[in-house]
């Protein structure tokens, strides 16, 4: 099997060189493939939590329950990420996950996990470690919503997206897809679409971003990192505690 055949495999091998049997195990996780359109509900809040999904291509989002006609976007899933792993301890799905773009997912059941832990402990240790990084990044996001002004929230959000995308896109520069309209960006940042439009226009006029929908280019990334004290949570993973390769 080719060393790099999927976004998940690329993401994992960003941190750990996998053995051939571990790569084969990853391929099995993605084997049951589903093609989904934008807007398709992948997981429904309150339904039985029985499966995980590897996002092979496309983007997905966690949407909160609508309130006063609006819902917020609590989390964004990118290619190579596993949907549902952080909620492994729950018997029902705690939130609704919707495809933000067209895409494909690989589905596998919870009942696969015990076998993976027994036969591929390094692989499962890495998936667990990456899930912990996701949770830390979510804490950072909560911090930005409560401590930063709207402009800096948007800056931090764009830096975070770029760092996460770079894990599974080798040689990625500062230009990337941003498949959200201004209302959806407002749903992520907790501000109005009018305010999103204003901030984007200000950043563009100042020469800090370049917008070519659906793409955006960060022109002052290093300056932004210092300004908002951004920490790339996905730069490395502590693998010192992982089991040794067999």
C-alpha atoms as one frame of an Amber mdcrd trajectory, in Angstrom:
protein
   0.000   0.000   0.000   1.225   3.491  -0.791   2.657   5.359   2.171   0.390
   8.380   1.668  -3.059   7.407   0.442  -5.344   9.471   2.648  -5.588  12.700
   4.596  -5.799  10.713   7.833  -2.640   8.763   7.040  -0.764  11.931   6.140
  -1.973  13.546   9.366  -0.857  10.599  11.486   2.536  10.256   9.813   3.157
  13.930  10.384   3.956  12.849  13.936   4.879   9.159  13.783   6.256   6.838
  11.111   3.733   4.026  10.978   4.475   0.388  10.283   2.903  -1.300   7.278
   0.330  -3.163   9.377  -0.619   0.125  11.080  -1.134   1.775   7.689  -3.292
  -1.163   6.663  -5.369  -0.687   9.817  -5.884   2.986   8.910  -7.046   1.975
   5.425  -9.619  -0.358   6.976 -11.018   2.516   9.042 -11.718   4.411   5.823
 -12.890   1.484   3.712 -16.664   1.931   4.158 -16.832   5.168   2.176 -19.829
   7.480   1.942 -20.111  10.428  -0.444 -22.054  13.303   1.069 -23.401  16.616
  -0.234 -23.073  19.963   1.476 -25.774  20.282   4.149 -26.063  16.541   4.787
 -26.520  15.732   8.470 -23.818  13.228   9.386 -24.679  12.913  13.081 -27.962
  13.951  14.675 -28.104  15.198  18.240 -29.709  12.592  20.525 -29.237   9.570
  18.264 -27.326   6.479  19.402 -23.562   6.998  19.264 -22.334   3.870  17.496
 -19.925   5.009  14.786 -16.924   7.174  14.101 -16.260   8.892  10.810 -12.939
   9.659   9.149 -13.359  12.837   7.120 -11.532  11.854   3.925 -12.375  14.996
   1.978 -14.466  18.106   2.517 -15.299  20.017   5.707 -17.921  19.387   8.404
 -19.167  21.493  11.313 -20.784  21.017  14.705 -23.963  23.094  14.896 -25.627
  23.974  18.183 -29.383  23.944  18.718 -31.044  26.985  17.083 -31.935  29.763
  19.491 -33.962  32.790  18.408 -33.659  31.534  14.850 -29.875  31.211  14.903
 -27.403  28.461  15.691 -23.684  28.706  16.262 -20.804  26.688  14.843 -19.006
  25.131  17.805 -16.391  23.123  15.919 -14.991  22.624  12.437 -13.732  19.267
  11.136 -11.085  19.215   8.409  -9.864  16.445   6.070  -7.964  13.778   7.977
  -9.774  14.336  11.264 -11.939  11.753  13.059 -15.487  12.774  13.892 -16.878
  11.351  17.126 -13.658  10.176  18.789 -13.736  12.894  21.463 -17.273  11.785
  22.423 -16.315   8.130  22.885 -17.643   8.068  26.459 -21.203   8.972  25.481
 -23.939   6.582  24.414 -25.844   9.270  22.488 -24.597  11.951  20.123 -24.349
  15.271  22.003 -24.583  17.573  18.983 -25.415  17.729  15.299 -22.634  17.412
  12.722 -23.361  18.764   9.232 -21.295  18.666   6.056 -20.096  22.189   5.318
 -18.984  21.178   1.820 -19.402  18.163  -0.426 -17.098  15.422   0.785 -16.453
  11.795   1.606 -16.211   9.985   4.931 -15.122   6.533   6.016 -17.332   4.963
   8.693 -16.389   2.426  11.356 -18.106   1.170  14.497 -17.092   1.590  18.123
 -16.804  -2.176  18.365 -13.615  -1.948  16.260 -11.757  -0.042  18.990 -10.903
  -2.890  21.434  -9.236  -4.852  18.625  -7.286  -1.765  17.539  -6.065  -1.140
  21.089  -4.849  -4.752  21.389  -3.200  -5.092  17.963  -2.215  -1.488  17.188
  -1.547   0.316  20.487   0.791   2.893  18.922  -1.850   3.885  16.391  -4.522
   4.235  19.069  -2.144   6.151  21.338  -1.564   8.621  18.512  -5.292   9.021
  17.799  -5.865   9.645  21.513  -3.053  12.206  21.659  -4.431  14.048  18.619
  -7.879  14.096  20.183  -6.349  15.765  23.249  -4.766  18.424  21.025  -8.183
  19.073  19.501  -9.617  19.657  22.968  -6.817  22.070  23.875  -7.389  23.972
  20.636 -11.093  24.220  21.521 -10.162  25.717  24.890  -8.066  28.283  23.054
 -11.087  29.084  20.896 -13.233  29.638  23.996 -10.542  31.956  25.350 -10.626
  34.042  22.177 -14.412  34.370  22.373 -14.245  35.734  25.903 -11.011  37.752
  25.914 -10.308  39.074  22.396 -12.138  41.699  20.396 -13.883  40.760  17.162
 -10.955  41.623  14.872  -8.474  39.576  16.877 -10.935  36.698  17.145 -11.042
  36.509  13.360  -7.252  36.708  13.153  -6.834  33.893  15.700  -9.440  31.799
  13.902  -7.656  32.123  10.552  -4.291  31.274  12.096  -5.792  28.228  13.782
  -7.406  26.978  10.572  -4.149  27.361   8.683  -2.162  25.447  11.324  -4.653
  22.572  11.311  -4.801  22.360   7.523  -1.002  22.343   7.340  -0.892  19.054
   9.279  -2.287  17.100   6.325  -1.249  19.387   3.442   2.482  19.113   2.942
   4.257  22.265   1.820   1.185  24.385   2.480   1.720  28.111   2.216  -0.541
  30.877   3.475  -3.360  30.477   0.938  -6.198  28.102   1.763  -9.877  27.465
   1.158 -12.365  29.148   3.491 -15.772  27.612   2.638 -17.879  29.887   4.836
 -20.041  32.859   3.981 -20.040  35.916   6.231 -23.053  34.724   8.226 -21.326
  31.401   8.927 -18.125  33.159   9.971 -20.277  35.184  12.342 -21.723  31.927
  13.703 -18.176  30.765  14.469 -16.993  34.030  16.014 -20.145  35.155  17.804
 -20.552  38.384  15.815 -22.900  39.630  13.095 -22.317  39.090   9.392 -22.195
  42.886   8.980 -19.317  43.070  11.440 -17.533  40.182   9.700 -17.777  42.052
   6.410 -16.377  45.194   8.024 -13.384  43.401   9.559 -12.552  41.521   6.363
 -12.674  44.755   4.403 -10.388  46.479   6.925  -7.859  43.624   6.856  -7.926
  43.564   3.058  -7.503  47.333   2.754  -4.585  47.174   5.201  -2.836  44.576
   3.052  -3.050  41.843   5.714  -5.202  39.407   3.731  -6.023  38.717   0.109
  -9.476  37.319  -0.675 -10.211  35.331  -3.835 -13.334  33.423  -2.871 -13.469
  30.701  -1.736  -9.763  31.206  -0.940  -7.987  33.529   1.434  -4.285  34.344
   1.741  -2.659  35.497   4.975  -0.142  38.211   4.092   0.993  39.106   7.616
   0.969  35.718   9.365   4.109  36.238  11.463   2.901  39.659  12.559  -0.473
  38.194  13.505   1.107  35.359  15.506   2.949  37.852  17.687  -0.042  40.187
  17.950  -2.522  37.610  19.318   0.091  35.409  21.001  -0.934  32.465  18.840
   0.343  29.012  19.809   0.281  26.277  17.184  -1.090  23.369  19.207  -0.517
  20.963  16.305   3.172  21.681  15.798   4.181  18.540  17.685   2.852  15.600
  19.684   4.503  14.077  22.746   5.090  10.473  21.663   7.506   9.628  24.495
   4.860   7.553  26.299   3.789   5.542  23.243   4.426   1.772  23.216   7.486
   0.715  21.238   7.029  -0.537  17.711   6.841  -4.315  17.565
